[in-house]
Amino acid sequence: MNNLIDLAQVIGSGLSNKQCYLSLQRVNQEEGTFWSYRADNSSGIWCSKHEWSAGIEVTSSLTTIPDDLLPTMVAALFSVVGIPFVRDINTQGEDRQLPNDIYPVVQCNGYQFVLVGFSAAWIKRLTIGWESYLAPQVTVSVPLIAGFLTDTKPIFNGQGVWLKDGHNPNKGSAILWWGKPVASVQYHEDKTWFVNDTYPSYSLPDKTSYVKVASLDISLQDLLNLENGNTFEAELVCEVQSKLISDNQCAAKGELFVSPDGVVFHANDYFKAPA
């Protein structure tokens, strides 16, 4: 998640060198081929089977390639994308299913491939001199929370806990959470939200939990550009019950009680952690 934020800050709405176009895109889980870098097996280039087959046909007019010719075809296929992303890449690929996620995607001379394991600093070095361009926006689902907890003690049925920085969702108020508090927001009208306040960058304990009440489908660029007093548009998806989320899993369901002193989460459906 933090890596995605860093990537978005470097790539922005998109980058181009007038031949290749780089942008963040959501890639659905599918089969493909992965070519790693010689010095780092976890980083490299991934291409879907469809894009790979199309590239082979364009390059050679063949539908299948003998195994002993594959390295040559790899070199020919990726030579069109220029130096930055294919230098020192292994020409022997491996079948790999790419998880559904948001990745840096390069489109160049009709080809499209995904950059896997690239840090934001690495991409920044490889795209020196590239210019910005407006690529299609990427939408991310961001939790709306009523508050959070830094206490690691489990919560059982019938117990209640005070939330840090508690917000009252019944009045349209909540916190945008993306690995940490991002902004305090207020529902305005239709799909419009108002930014009451943005949170400074600070670290929270690894075991921080939060109470999710809904989620917002918001463009990644809007999320990165939130400022006090701004408005933005996002689609609201509500939860049936408030959920205590710990380690990216629902630890308990319950209800919220709001008082002048703050917000309490009361658990009425506790999920025992697996042994």
C-alpha positions as CSV (number, residue, x, y, z in Angstrom):
1,M,0.0,0.0,0.0
2,N,2.7,2.5,0.9
3,N,4.7,1.4,-2.2
4,L,1.6,2.2,-4.3
5,I,1.5,5.7,-2.8
6,D,5.2,6.2,-3.6
7,L,4.6,5.0,-7.1
8,A,1.7,7.2,-7.6
9,Q,3.7,10.2,-6.4
10,V,6.4,9.5,-9.0
11,I,4.2,8.4,-12.0
12,G,1.3,10.9,-11.3
13,S,-1.3,10.9,-14.0
14,G,1.1,9.2,-16.4
15,L,4.6,9.6,-18.0
16,S,5.7,9.5,-21.6
17,N,8.8,9.7,-23.7
18,K,6.8,10.1,-26.9
19,Q,7.3,6.4,-27.7
20,C,6.4,4.7,-24.5
21,Y,3.6,5.4,-22.0
22,L,3.8,4.5,-18.4
23,S,0.8,4.7,-16.0
24,L,-0.7,2.9,-13.0
25,Q,-3.4,0.5,-14.0
26,R,-5.4,-2.3,-12.4
27,V,-4.4,-5.7,-13.7
28,N,-6.8,-8.5,-13.2
29,Q,-5.5,-11.9,-12.1
30,E,-4.5,-13.9,-15.1
31,E,-1.8,-16.2,-16.5
32,G,1.3,-14.8,-18.2
33,T,5.1,-14.9,-18.5
34,F,7.6,-13.3,-16.1
35,W,11.1,-12.3,-17.0
36,S,13.3,-11.4,-14.0
37,Y,16.3,-9.2,-13.8
38,R,19.6,-11.1,-13.6
39,A,20.5,-9.5,-10.3
40,D,17.0,-9.7,-8.7
41,N,14.6,-12.6,-9.3
42,S,11.8,-10.8,-7.6
43,S,11.8,-7.9,-10.0
44,G,11.2,-7.9,-13.7
45,I,8.7,-7.7,-16.6
46,W,5.4,-9.6,-16.8
47,C,3.3,-10.0,-19.9
48,S,-0.1,-11.7,-20.2
49,K,-0.5,-14.7,-22.5
50,H,-2.7,-12.7,-24.8
51,E,-0.2,-9.8,-25.1
52,W,2.7,-12.2,-25.5
53,S,1.0,-14.2,-28.3
54,A,0.1,-11.0,-30.1
55,G,3.7,-9.8,-29.9
56,I,5.0,-13.0,-31.3
57,E,2.6,-12.9,-34.2
58,V,3.5,-9.3,-35.0
59,T,7.2,-9.9,-34.7
60,S,7.5,-13.3,-36.5
61,S,4.0,-14.0,-38.0
62,L,4.2,-17.3,-36.1
63,T,1.7,-18.6,-33.6
64,T,4.2,-20.9,-31.8
65,I,7.9,-20.7,-31.2
66,P,10.3,-23.6,-30.5
67,D,11.8,-23.5,-27.0
68,D,15.3,-23.0,-28.3
69,L,14.2,-19.8,-30.2
70,L,12.4,-18.3,-27.2
71,P,15.4,-16.3,-25.9
72,T,15.9,-14.7,-29.3
73,M,12.2,-13.9,-29.6
74,V,12.2,-12.3,-26.1
75,A,15.1,-10.1,-27.2
76,A,13.3,-9.2,-30.4
77,L,9.9,-8.6,-28.7
78,F,11.2,-6.2,-26.0
79,S,13.8,-4.4,-28.2
80,V,11.1,-2.1,-29.3
81,V,10.5,-0.7,-25.8
82,G,14.0,0.8,-25.6
83,I,16.6,0.6,-22.9
84,P,15.0,1.7,-19.5
85,F,12.9,-1.3,-18.6
86,V,14.6,-4.2,-20.4
87,R,18.3,-3.7,-19.5
88,D,19.8,-6.8,-17.9
89,I,16.7,-8.8,-18.2
90,N,16.8,-12.6,-18.4
91,T,15.6,-13.9,-21.8
92,Q,14.4,-17.2,-20.2
93,G,10.9,-16.5,-18.8
94,E,8.7,-18.5,-16.5
95,D,4.9,-19.0,-16.3
96,R,3.4,-16.9,-13.5
97,Q,0.0,-15.8,-12.4
98,L,-0.1,-12.1,-11.6
99,P,-2.2,-11.3,-8.5
100,N,-5.1,-8.8,-9.0
101,D,-3.6,-5.4,-8.1
102,I,-2.5,-2.0,-9.3
103,Y,0.8,-2.0,-11.2
104,P,3.0,0.3,-13.3
105,V,2.1,-0.6,-16.9
106,V,4.1,0.3,-20.0
107,Q,2.6,0.6,-23.4
108,C,5.0,1.0,-26.3
109,N,4.7,0.4,-30.0
110,G,1.6,-1.7,-29.6
111,Y,3.0,-3.8,-26.8
112,Q,1.9,-3.8,-23.1
113,F,3.7,-5.2,-20.1
114,V,3.7,-4.8,-16.4
115,L,6.6,-3.7,-14.2
116,V,6.8,-6.0,-11.2
117,G,8.9,-5.2,-8.1
118,F,10.0,-1.8,-9.2
119,S,10.5,0.7,-6.5
120,A,9.4,4.3,-6.9
121,A,13.0,5.5,-6.7
122,W,14.0,3.0,-9.5
123,I,11.2,4.2,-11.8
124,K,12.1,7.8,-11.1
125,R,15.7,7.1,-12.2
126,L,14.5,5.3,-15.4
127,T,12.1,8.0,-16.4
128,I,14.3,11.1,-16.1
129,G,13.3,13.4,-18.9
130,W,9.9,11.8,-19.4
131,E,6.9,14.2,-19.6
132,S,3.5,14.0,-17.9
133,Y,0.4,12.9,-19.8
134,L,-3.2,12.2,-18.8
135,A,-3.9,8.5,-18.5
136,P,-7.2,7.0,-17.5
137,Q,-7.7,7.4,-13.8
138,V,-7.3,4.4,-11.4
139,T,-10.0,3.9,-8.8
140,V,-9.1,2.4,-5.4
141,S,-11.4,1.2,-2.6
142,V,-10.5,3.0,0.7
143,P,-12.0,2.1,4.1
144,L,-14.1,4.7,5.9
145,I,-13.6,4.2,9.6
146,A,-15.2,5.5,12.8
147,G,-11.9,5.4,14.7
148,F,-8.9,3.1,15.5
149,L,-7.2,1.2,18.3
150,T,-3.6,0.7,19.1
151,D,-4.3,-1.7,22.0
152,T,-3.5,-5.3,20.9
153,K,-5.8,-6.9,23.5
154,P,-8.6,-9.0,21.9
155,I,-12.2,-7.8,22.2
156,F,-14.8,-10.4,23.1
157,N,-18.6,-10.4,22.8
158,G,-20.3,-7.8,25.1
159,Q,-17.1,-5.7,25.5
160,G,-16.8,-2.1,24.5
161,V,-13.7,0.0,23.7
162,W,-13.1,3.6,23.2
163,L,-11.9,4.5,19.7
164,K,-9.1,6.9,19.1
165,D,-10.2,10.0,17.1
166,G,-13.8,8.7,17.1
167,H,-16.1,10.0,14.4
168,N,-19.9,9.8,14.2
169,P,-20.9,8.1,10.9
170,N,-24.6,8.8,11.6
171,K,-23.8,12.5,11.0
172,G,-21.8,11.7,7.8
173,S,-18.4,12.0,9.5
174,A,-15.6,9.5,9.2
175,I,-11.9,8.9,8.6
176,L,-10.4,7.9,5.3
177,W,-7.9,5.1,6.1
178,W,-5.2,3.9,3.8
179,G,-2.8,2.0,6.1
180,K,-3.1,5.0,8.4
181,P,-5.5,8.0,8.9
182,V,-5.5,10.1,5.7
183,A,-8.2,12.6,6.2
184,S,-11.3,13.4,8.3
185,V,-14.1,13.7,5.8
186,Q,-17.8,14.8,5.8
187,Y,-20.5,13.7,3.5
188,H,-21.9,16.7,1.5
189,E,-24.4,15.6,-1.1
190,D,-24.8,13.0,-3.8
191,K,-21.3,11.6,-4.3
192,T,-19.5,14.7,-3.0
193,W,-17.4,14.7,0.2
194,F,-15.8,17.6,2.1
195,V,-12.3,17.3,3.6
196,N,-12.4,18.6,7.2
197,D,-8.8,18.0,7.9
198,T,-5.8,16.0,6.6
199,Y,-3.6,14.0,8.9
200,P,0.1,14.6,9.2
201,S,2.4,11.8,8.1
202,Y,3.2,9.7,11.2
203,S,3.8,6.0,12.1
204,L,1.4,3.8,14.0
205,P,2.1,0.5,15.8
206,D,2.0,-2.5,13.5
207,K,-1.0,-4.0,15.4
208,T,-3.2,-1.0,14.9
209,S,-6.9,-2.0,14.3
210,Y,-9.7,0.1,13.0
211,V,-13.5,0.0,12.9
212,K,-14.8,0.0,9.3
213,V,-18.2,1.4,8.6
214,A,-18.0,1.8,4.8
215,S,-15.6,2.3,1.9
216,L,-15.2,4.9,-0.8
217,D,-14.3,4.2,-4.4
218,I,-12.0,7.2,-5.1
219,S,-9.6,8.0,-7.8
220,L,-6.0,7.5,-6.8
221,Q,-5.0,11.0,-7.8
222,D,-7.8,12.5,-5.8
223,L,-6.7,10.5,-2.8
224,L,-3.1,11.8,-3.1
225,N,-4.2,15.4,-3.6
226,L,-6.6,15.8,-0.6
227,E,-6.3,19.2,1.1
228,N,-8.1,20.9,3.9
229,G,-11.4,22.4,2.7
230,N,-11.4,20.5,-0.6
231,T,-14.3,18.5,-2.0
232,F,-14.0,15.3,-4.0
233,E,-16.3,12.8,-5.6
234,A,-16.4,9.1,-4.5
235,E,-18.9,6.3,-4.5
236,L,-20.0,5.1,-1.1
237,V,-20.3,1.4,-0.3
238,C,-21.8,0.8,3.2
239,E,-21.2,-2.1,5.6
240,V,-24.2,-3.9,7.1
241,Q,-22.5,-3.8,10.5
242,S,-19.5,-2.0,11.9
243,K,-16.4,-4.2,11.6
244,L,-13.3,-4.3,13.7
245,I,-10.5,-4.9,11.3
246,S,-7.2,-6.3,12.5
247,D,-4.4,-7.7,10.3
248,N,-6.6,-7.1,7.3
249,Q,-9.2,-9.5,8.7
250,C,-12.5,-8.9,10.5
251,A,-11.9,-9.7,14.2
252,A,-15.4,-8.7,15.4
253,K,-18.7,-7.1,14.3
254,G,-20.6,-4.8,16.5
255,E,-22.3,-1.4,16.9
256,L,-21.2,2.1,17.7
257,F,-22.2,4.3,20.7
258,V,-21.6,8.0,20.5
259,S,-21.4,10.3,23.5
260,P,-20.0,13.7,24.2
261,D,-16.9,11.9,25.5
262,G,-16.2,10.0,22.2
263,V,-17.2,6.9,20.3
264,V,-17.4,3.3,21.7
265,F,-17.3,0.1,19.6
266,H,-19.4,-2.6,21.3
267,A,-18.6,-6.1,20.0
268,N,-21.5,-8.5,19.6
269,D,-20.0,-11.0,17.1
270,Y,-16.4,-12.0,18.0
271,F,-14.4,-14.1,15.6
272,K,-11.8,-16.3,17.3
273,A,-8.4,-16.1,15.7
274,P,-7.1,-19.4,14.3
275,A,-4.5,-21.2,16.4
